[in-house]
Structures are given as structure tokens and as C-alpha cells.
Amino acid sequence: MHLMHNCFMNIDHVKALAAAVDEGTVEGAAFVLGITASAASQRIRTLESRLGQVLIRRTNPIIVTEAGQAILRYARQVELLESEALDRLHGIDADSLGAGGSGAGRSEPTVLRMGVNADSMATWFRPIFAEAAGWDDVVLRIEMVDQDKALPLLASGEVLGTITSTATGGYGTTVAELGTMRYTAVAERSLFDRHSTGTEADLTRLPMVNFGQDDDLQFEFLRRCGVDRRPPMSVVPGSAEFAAAVEAGLGWGMVPVMQLDGLESDLVEIGSEPHIDVPLYWHHWTLASDKLSRLTGALRRAAADMR
């Protein structure tokens, strides 16, 4: 790794990097920042020169290097803290001017970027939307990510917090336990009957539905049942769509118990131990941020209804 010959970072240069990552291109960053593409590119190149590191690969969309991830995380934290400082200054200004004053004007809403897994989004997470609707100073940007693959988003600075099934946190992060989601292995009855002997299904032949290549829950269930062969498998991304596919008889699958109540088909539980409990945790940056604390509080309240 090259030594940084000047560690001073111009905040405008850092913001240009973050904007380029957000928009996927330097040209998109220039449009958002209200500058020319050459000026945006120069800011990023100057930052790279000062740090002695390549921060982005200028592909389409842009790819962030390992060094760039560290700077992106710094940029996100500065963005959050800067917005809260401006909010406080606006409040002080409004107090000093009185109700009839004409202060500097309300700052732009703070962007809270977070990672959420699809099953949480479809079930217990939804009350967050109603609560956040009253936050005039905040907008949410949600990345859909599997709960087992979420932490890299936090490490790279792409999100300030993420929901994950991993209990151990990383450097500079705080971990809060949210609760446990229970999944149940179920199949539509006629599908089950076609591939079973009595009450026992042949799991080597019973078709299966999987969420995607990162979804290991169905395979974990098969391993617990002593099955080492993959049955015929359909892939259906999307939490509601996955449940609908299982309900329609496309295959069996691990469905959250919170979704089972809304399904109307005659579903049969598979195996003697059809349940898998998945603990969920909220990992977020360790920052003295009122808005981040507000989001964490909302998540805790919503997760209280998780089952």
C-alpha cells in the first residue's frame, strides 16, 4: 500500500467521490453537484493524488476500490454529522430571530441509507414507513440485501446501518439485537401428496423454491433432514413472490410465520422439525447522531412485533 504523502482531504473532493458512487458515473455526480464533469473528475483525481490511492475504477457503473470504501464511509459519516450540525444552527438561528425571523432556511433532508432483508421488509419492518413519514428532516434509502450478506455494505460505507443475522460487529459499529424470525418449511398439499409416502415427503424429489443464490435457508433445512442431494429447484426473488410461489405449489419453501397467516392455500408442514429460527441484529455506525438514534429506536419498536 502506498504511503499517504498528504492526509488532508478537501471536503468538496470527498463529496465528489460519494456523488460519483451514488450516481454510478462522474457525469452523474457532476449533475448532482452542479459542476462540470471535468471539474468533478478533477476533484476525485486530486483526492486520489493526495492520498496516493486509486479510489474508484472508472467503469460504468463506477466500482469502489478497497481504499475508496474507507473514504466513502468517511464521506457518509461527514454527510450525516454535517446535516445535523446545520439543523442545530438553523434551530439556534430561528430562536434568535423569533417567529417572524428569516433565518438561513431549512437544510436539505438527511439521507439515511440502510440495508434491509426482503423478509423483514415484507413483514415486521413496514411500520417504519409510517413512523418515518413524520420525519421532515430525513429521507430513507433502502438497499435490499440478504441478512447473511449485509455486513459488507456497512464496511464499505454504502449504508450507515444494516439488518443482519450476524451477531458480531465490526470496527466502529454498534450492534443491537432486534429479535428472531421463525421460518416454517411448508408445501401446498397436492404437491406434497404427489411426492410423499404417507406423512413423509421425499425431499430428494419434492420440488423446492429458492429466493436466490445467496439464500441458504432451504439448504440448511435439507442438511438438518440428512438430505445431501438438491431437489428440482425454482428460483423466485422477492419475499411476497416467493410465498406466492410456495402457495401455488411451485415447490416447498421456508416461509416466515408472519406471512403464513395471509396465505389461503392448504399448506402442509414438512418434516418433524419444520421450523428454523433466524436471529436478526441491527448493525450501525457508532456515531453521536440524533437521526441515527431515532432510526434505531423506530427499528426496536417495530421489531417488538417480530415472531
Solvent accessible surface area in square Angstrom, and as a share of the most:
residue,aa,sasa,rsa
1,M,208,0.93
2,H,136,0.61
3,L,164,0.81
4,M,108,0.48
5,H,137,0.61
6,N,61,0.31
7,C,94,0.57
8,F,123,0.51
9,M,47,0.21
10,N,50,0.26
11,I,64,0.32
12,D,67,0.35
13,H,28,0.12
14,V,1,0.00
15,K,73,0.31
16,A,0,0.00
17,L,0,0.00
18,A,11,0.08
19,A,10,0.08
20,A,0,0.00
21,V,32,0.19
22,D,64,0.33
23,E,84,0.38
24,G,10,0.09
25,T,38,0.22
26,V,17,0.10
27,E,112,0.50
28,G,20,0.19
29,A,0,0.00
30,A,5,0.04
31,F,177,0.74
32,V,86,0.49
33,L,58,0.29
34,G,67,0.64
35,I,47,0.24
36,T,89,0.52
37,A,41,0.32
38,S,84,0.54
39,A,35,0.27
40,A,0,0.00
41,S,26,0.16
42,Q,106,0.47
43,R,66,0.24
44,I,0,0.00
45,R,120,0.44
46,T,36,0.21
47,L,0,0.00
48,E,22,0.10
49,S,68,0.44
50,R,75,0.27
51,L,4,0.02
52,G,20,0.20
53,Q,32,0.14
54,V,77,0.44
55,L,1,0.00
56,I,1,0.01
57,R,131,0.48
58,R,92,0.34
59,T,71,0.41
60,N,129,0.66
61,P,92,0.58
62,I,19,0.10
63,I,98,0.50
64,V,29,0.16
65,T,20,0.11
66,E,145,0.65
67,A,24,0.18
68,G,0,0.00
69,Q,65,0.29
70,A,65,0.50
71,I,19,0.10
72,L,1,0.00
73,R,42,0.15
74,Y,86,0.33
75,A,7,0.05
76,R,13,0.05
77,Q,38,0.17
78,V,32,0.19
79,E,60,0.27
80,L,3,0.02
81,L,73,0.37
82,E,67,0.30
83,S,15,0.09
84,E,6,0.03
85,A,45,0.35
86,L,84,0.42
87,D,42,0.22
88,R,119,0.44
89,L,109,0.54
90,H,54,0.24
91,G,31,0.30
92,I,113,0.57
93,D,42,0.22
94,A,44,0.34
95,D,122,0.63
96,S,87,0.56
97,L,85,0.43
98,G,38,0.36
99,A,121,0.94
100,G,81,0.78
101,G,35,0.34
102,S,104,0.67
103,G,33,0.32
104,A,104,0.80
105,G,42,0.40
106,R,150,0.55
107,S,28,0.18
108,E,145,0.65
109,P,56,0.35
110,T,4,0.02
111,V,27,0.16
112,L,0,0.00
113,R,24,0.09
114,M,0,0.00
115,G,0,0.00
116,V,0,0.00
117,N,2,0.01
118,A,14,0.11
119,D,29,0.15
120,S,0,0.00
121,M,31,0.14
122,A,21,0.16
123,T,18,0.11
124,W,4,0.02
125,F,0,0.00
126,R,138,0.50
127,P,73,0.46
128,I,1,0.00
129,F,92,0.38
130,A,79,0.61
131,E,61,0.27
132,A,15,0.11
133,A,83,0.65
134,G,60,0.57
135,W,29,0.10
136,D,110,0.57
137,D,26,0.13
138,V,11,0.06
139,V,59,0.34
140,L,43,0.21
141,R,128,0.47
142,I,50,0.25
143,E,82,0.37
144,M,107,0.48
145,V,26,0.15
146,D,31,0.16
147,Q,19,0.09
148,D,80,0.41
149,K,97,0.41
150,A,0,0.00
151,L,48,0.24
152,P,88,0.55
153,L,31,0.15
154,L,5,0.03
155,A,62,0.48
156,S,5,0.03
157,G,0,0.00
158,E,68,0.31
159,V,1,0.00
160,L,6,0.03
161,G,0,0.00
162,T,0,0.00
163,I,0,0.00
164,T,1,0.00
165,S,23,0.15
166,T,51,0.30
167,A,57,0.44
168,T,104,0.60
169,G,32,0.31
170,G,48,0.46
171,Y,211,0.80
172,G,32,0.31
173,T,24,0.14
174,T,54,0.32
175,V,52,0.30
176,A,5,0.04
177,E,114,0.51
178,L,18,0.09
179,G,22,0.21
180,T,57,0.33
181,M,0,0.00
182,R,94,0.34
183,Y,3,0.01
184,T,1,0.00
185,A,0,0.00
186,V,4,0.02
187,A,0,0.00
188,E,32,0.14
189,R,108,0.40
190,S,55,0.36
191,L,4,0.02
192,F,12,0.05
193,D,82,0.42
194,R,156,0.57
195,H,37,0.16
196,S,28,0.18
197,T,118,0.69
198,G,68,0.65
199,T,119,0.69
200,E,116,0.52
201,A,21,0.16
202,D,54,0.28
203,L,16,0.08
204,T,38,0.22
205,R,143,0.52
206,L,0,0.00
207,P,27,0.17
208,M,0,0.00
209,V,0,0.00
210,N,4,0.02
211,F,56,0.23
212,G,17,0.16
213,Q,181,0.80
214,D,62,0.32
215,D,21,0.11
216,D,62,0.32
217,L,23,0.11
218,Q,1,0.01
219,F,49,0.20
220,E,51,0.23
221,F,2,0.01
222,L,5,0.02
223,R,141,0.51
224,R,148,0.54
225,C,57,0.34
226,G,67,0.64
227,V,24,0.14
228,D,138,0.72
229,R,156,0.57
230,R,161,0.59
231,P,4,0.02
232,P,78,0.49
233,M,59,0.26
234,S,36,0.23
235,V,83,0.47
236,V,28,0.16
237,P,92,0.58
238,G,22,0.21
239,S,9,0.06
240,A,59,0.46
241,E,96,0.43
242,F,12,0.05
243,A,4,0.03
244,A,52,0.41
245,A,13,0.10
246,V,0,0.00
247,E,36,0.16
248,A,86,0.67
249,G,15,0.15
250,L,87,0.43
251,G,0,0.00
252,W,0,0.00
253,G,0,0.00
254,M,4,0.02
255,V,0,0.00
256,P,2,0.01
257,V,25,0.14
258,M,44,0.20
259,Q,25,0.11
260,L,42,0.21
261,D,109,0.56
262,G,63,0.61
263,L,36,0.18
264,E,164,0.74
265,S,42,0.27
266,D,77,0.40
267,L,38,0.19
268,V,24,0.14
269,E,93,0.42
270,I,3,0.01
271,G,40,0.39
272,S,113,0.73
273,E,142,0.64
274,P,11,0.07
275,H,64,0.29
276,I,4,0.02
277,D,67,0.35
278,V,14,0.08
279,P,50,0.32
280,L,1,0.00
281,Y,33,0.12
282,W,0,0.00
283,H,0,0.00
284,H,23,0.10
285,W,2,0.01
286,T,84,0.49
287,L,44,0.22
288,A,98,0.76
289,S,3,0.02
290,D,86,0.45
291,K,7,0.03
292,L,3,0.01
293,S,73,0.47
294,R,75,0.27
295,L,0,0.00
296,T,17,0.10
297,G,19,0.18
298,A,1,0.00
299,L,0,0.00
300,R,126,0.46
301,R,139,0.51
302,A,8,0.06
303,A,4,0.03
304,A,82,0.64
305,D,103,0.53
306,M,20,0.09
307,R,128,0.47
